[in-house]
Amino acid sequence: MLKKQVMRFGLVGLTALSVHLLSVMVLVKTWGISPLGANFLGFLLAFQVSYWGHYKWTFVADHVSHKRASLRFFILAGSTFGINELLYAGLLKTTELPYDVALLMVLIVISVSTFVLSKFWAFR
């Protein structure tokens, strides 16, 4: 069961990560929004993909009310986004990494904690 959840979490996570990263790239390159501002908007889009994918498929949390699960997952996602934004800002300020590479690195690091907290708290 855990192996299946990890694989599903990875697929949903990669999908959400792709939505997040691509939306940031489009917002920065096309609309001229700052990388940190675009990161917030990308997070809001990716949240929808992530929440519904994990609620319906990764953790099959139909036994948990949507209201409770969505609130908990939003708290979790919002908290990890805050850490994401701090790490991202730090990388942008202290390194010469391209903004998209820096964001990808941060998103990968954050995903591990998100899995553990999703499994044992948000969708429990």
N, C-alpha and C positions, 0 to 999 in steps of 0.2 A: 504493500500500500504506500509506504513512504517513497519508494523508488518511483512509483507512478505519479505521486504528487510532485516530486522534485522535477520530473520530466515535464509535467503539465505546467508547473510554475515557471519553468524555463521557457516554454513555448509562449505562454501568455506574457511573461516578462519581456521576451525578445520582441514580441509584437508591440507591447506598450513602449518599450525602449525605442523601437523604430519610429513609432508615431511621435514620441517625444523629440528624438533627435532630428528627424526630418522636418517637423514643424518648426523647431528652433532655427534650423538652417534656412528654411523658406522665409521665416519672419525677419531674420537678420539680413539675408541677401536681397530679398524682394521688397520688404517694407522698411528696411533700415532701422529696425528696432534693436536696442542694445542686447547683447547676448544674455545678460542677467534678466532683463525684462522679458525677452523671448522665452527664457527658461521657465519662467512662471506660467506663461500661457501654454507652453508645451506640456508642463506638468498637468494643467487642468484637462487638456485633451487626453493625455496618456492615462490619467486617473480613471476615466470612464472605461477605457479598454481593460485596464488592470482589474478594477473592481468587478465588473461583470464577468470577465474571464475566470477570475479566482472564485467568485461566489457560485457561479453555475457549473464550472468545469474542474478547476484545480482541487478545490476543497469540497465540492458538492454540498454547499451549506444550506440546503433547503430546510434543514432542521432549525436553523437560526433565522429569526425574523430579519427581513430585508432592512427594516429601520435600525435595528441593533447592529447588524453587520456593517451596514453602510456608514453609520456613525463611527464605529470602532475603526473601520478601515480608513475613513477620512482622517481621524485623529492620528492613526499610524502613518498614513501617507503624508499628512501635513507635517508631522514631526520629522520624518525622514527627508522630506523636501527641504525643511529648514537646515538640516545638516548638509544636504546636497548643495544648497545655495551657498552656505559658508565655505564648503570645500571647493566648490566651483569658483567662487570669488577669489579664494586664496590662490588657486592654480592660475587663474587669469592674471592676477596681480604679480605673482612671484616667479612665473615661468614664461617661456616664450612659446608654449604649446599653442597650436591652433585651437580656437574656441571649441570646435566640434570634437577634437581628440580629447581635450580636457573634460568635456561633458561626458563623453563615453566612458572615460576612466571612472568618473564619480558615480555614474549610474550603475556600473558593474559592482563597485564596492558596496553601495547602498542595498543592492538586491539581496544579499545574503541575510542581512538583519531583517529585511522585509519578509522573507520567507518564514523565518522562525517566529516572528511576532504575528504574522498572519495565521499560521497554523495553530499556535497555542493561545492566541488571544482574540484576534478580530473575527475569525470564522469558527471559533470553538463554541 
